[in-house]
Amino acid sequence: MNAKVLLFALLGLPQAVWSQADTLGYGGPEGLDIYEELIEEDGGSVDPVIPRVAAGPVAWDVNDSLSFIPGYDMYCHWNTDVIFDRGNTARFVHDTLRLVLSQADCDHALPCEGKLNSPFGPRRGRMHYGIDLDLETGDTVRCAFAGMVRISKYNKSFGHVVVVRHQNGLETLYAHLSKRLVEPGQVVEAGDLLGLGGNTGRSYGSHLHFEVRFLDQPIDPLLVFDVDKGQLKASTLDIHKGVFASIAAAKAASSARRYHTVRPGDTLSAIARRNRTSVSALCRLNGIRSTSVLRVGQRVRVN
Ligand SMILES: [Zn+2]
C-alpha cells in the first residue's frame, strides 16, 4: 500500500470541515480553470448545493488536503471499490456547466486507435452506456485525460476495468482489458498506458468498452471525441440537464417491450435476426418451442 492509498483510507474525516460553503469558484490545482459555471442571462443564480472545498479559515496543510483528489469538491467521495457510487453522489443542479477538456495539444488522447464498433445508446433492448472500439488483445489502452486512477479491479461485467477521475469532474472507464497496469490513487497523464486491451468480462470478441461519466451519469463519448478523426470534438463540453434527460428517454425507450406481428413467410429465425436476438430468447419470452408453428397475425414479443 503506497502513501496515497493509505491516505485515502483515512478519508473518513468529518466532511463538514471540508465543505464550508463560501464564495470560492471551482478550480483545479494552481488555479487552473477547469470549468466555469454558466448562469442564465436573466440573472437567475445557481443554487450552490454541491459543497465546495474551503480554503479560508480552515487549518490547511496542502499535504493532507483532499484538493489533490480530482473533482472531490463535486463528488464528496472517493471510492476505490465501487465503480459507480450512485447513492452517494451530489445531484446535478446547475443550468449548464462548461467543462474545459483541453488547453493544449498534448493534454488529451484517444484511448485506442480502433474504429467504432458500437455506439452509445439503446442496443438489443438495453442501454449501452459507452462506445465499443475495435482492438486486438494486447493492444495498448491509453488514458484520455490527466487525472487519478480511482478503480483498477476485476468486475464480472466489465472484466479487468480501470476508471480514472479527471480534474474537471469527468470520469472515463476502460473495460474488458486483458491486463491492468495502474493502481488506484495513481496520478496519470493523458496518453499514459493504463492496460492492454482484451476480451474479459461480459464481452464477445476483443474490444475496448469506453465510457465517459459525470457525477456517475453516463455521457455519450462521441460528444467528447471524434473517433473517425482521432481528435477531440471541441475543447469544452457543456453539461446540462438536457444531456441526461435525453439519455433517460433513450433508456426508457430501450426497455419498453416490443412486439412483432407475424406475416406470411415469417420464421422464428428471421424474426430473431431482424430484432438482433436469438431463437432461444424468443422461445423463452413467448413460452414457445423453436419448432412451434407461427400463425399469421400472432404477436411475438421480441425483447
Ligand atoms: Zn460496450
Boltz pocket constraint, residues with backbone or C-beta under 6 A from the ligand:
constraints:
  - pocket:
      binder: B
      contacts: [[A, 118], [A, 128], [A, 130], [A, 131], [A, 132], [A, 208], [A, 209], [A, 210]]
      max_distance: 6.0
